Amino acid sequence: MKVFVTGAEGMLGKDAVSTLRSEGHEVFPSDLRMEGPGKLDLTDEKAVQTAINRAQPEIVFHLGAFTDVDKSESRPLDAFRVNALGTQNLALACLELGIPLLYVSTDYVFDGKKDCPYLEYDQTAPLGVYGQSKRAGELHIQQLLSRFFIVRTSWLYGSQGKNFVDTIAKAARERKELTVVNDQFGSPTYTIDLAKALLDIAQSGRYGIYHATGGGETTWFHFAAKILELANIPTPVLPISTEELNRPAPRPRYSVMRNLALELAGLPPLPAWEDALSRYLGIRQP
Ligand SMILES: NC(=O)c1ccc[n+]([C@@H]2O[C@H](COP(=O)([O-])OP(=O)(O)OC[C@H]3O[C@@H](n4cnc5c(N)ncnc54)[C@H](OP(=O)(O)O)[C@@H]3O)[C@@H](O)[C@H]2O)c1
């Protein structure tokens, strides 16, 4: 496939580009951060159209986003400009060229009030600006295109970006004790596993909404404890509440998503989160 990738310099983007290339696909990477011909600002409609028309891809993998959940609260216009308008620009360019769009979205489109895993068909009700702006991107795609994949994922980490696993390991080596939130439930997802799933989904030709997350569920506290156990770091970690942490953006209490569409389509599930974490820490050992 000829694949145009946005957000190619991001944590997921870098792994997606290398996964696509290693599987023999032709990739056109783009990002706001890139220098040269790949540089692309998603909020610039003309630039988006020109870039897509020049590359003549068979599909666009849209991974670029304004991803800072807390900053989205104080900079809502920036979040909506990139995540809603930028996604609309891409959807329009895909419409003009007659190609499908694969968009990576988030568990934060849900309010977290359920007590069992969210299905692809459940009502969305984002709590904060980031989730609202990503949901706005989903809506633009659903309104403009008939051939799209919306792939919601959660709690991403990978070797190409700043992430929870490295942050916890580093903090534990520097401090006597850590405190981590124990009342938010979700599914950690390794970018390498997600990149493979994105490719499977795109190649299935079965358009629609997907949830794609690491298998199983945990809390940030138990995730942190597992990181320290596997990395052999003895620093104690103590559970705290979301209220105690007092972050600017509200977050869903329970955002575990069942990967039902993957199951129904007979596509391989992502590995269990503990298995993925062991593999990740394996490649991170000095
Ligand atoms: N990280 C998670 O836990 C998580 C969870 C669920 C869903 N997701 C979704 O997964 C996707 C990838 O996330 P990630 O963690 O890999 O994000 P990331 O590392 O922040 O990468 C996003 C990339 O998009 C770029 N970008 C921002 N504004 C842009 C613009 N106007 N034009 C072009 N590029 C722009 C960013 O550049 P700058 O860094 O210079 O802004 C960055 O290189 C995103 O769609 C995100 O919403 C992430």
The ligand as an ORCA input file, in Angstrom:
! r2SCAN-3c Opt
* xyz 0 1
  N      -0.597      8.897     24.044
  C      -1.704      8.272     24.439
  O      -1.794      7.749     25.560
  C      -2.890      8.182     23.502
  C      -4.051      7.533     23.959
  C      -5.141      7.432     23.100
  C      -5.082      7.955     21.821
  N      -3.947      8.603     21.405
  C      -3.912      9.138     20.035
  O      -2.887      8.458     19.335
  C      -2.286      9.324     18.359
  C      -0.770      9.325     18.531
  O      -0.474      9.746     19.857
  P       1.030      9.960     20.363
  O       1.027      9.734     21.821
  O       1.974      9.233     19.458
  O       1.158     11.530     20.128
  P       2.455     12.476     19.983
  O       3.679     11.752     20.367
  O       2.087     13.744     20.684
  O       2.477     12.711     18.407
  C       1.588     13.564     17.750
  C       2.351     14.261     16.650
  O       1.446     15.160     15.966
  C       2.148     16.380     15.783
  N       1.263     17.526     15.580
  C       0.700     18.330     16.506
  N       0.037     19.344     15.918
  C       0.176     19.169     14.582
  C      -0.262     19.891     13.448
  N      -0.984     21.029     13.568
  N       0.079     19.451     12.216
  C       0.815     18.308     12.076
  N       1.262     17.581     13.104
  C       0.948     18.012     14.356
  C       2.946     16.519     17.058
  O       3.952     17.520     16.952
  P       4.302     18.383     18.316
  O       4.752     17.389     19.334
  O       5.370     19.294     17.830
  O       3.040     19.049     18.729
  C       3.514     15.112     17.194
  O       4.673     14.908     16.434
  C      -2.940     10.689     18.562
  O      -3.975     10.839     17.608
  C      -3.556     10.607     19.953
  O      -4.695     11.436     20.074
  C      -2.843      8.722     22.220
*
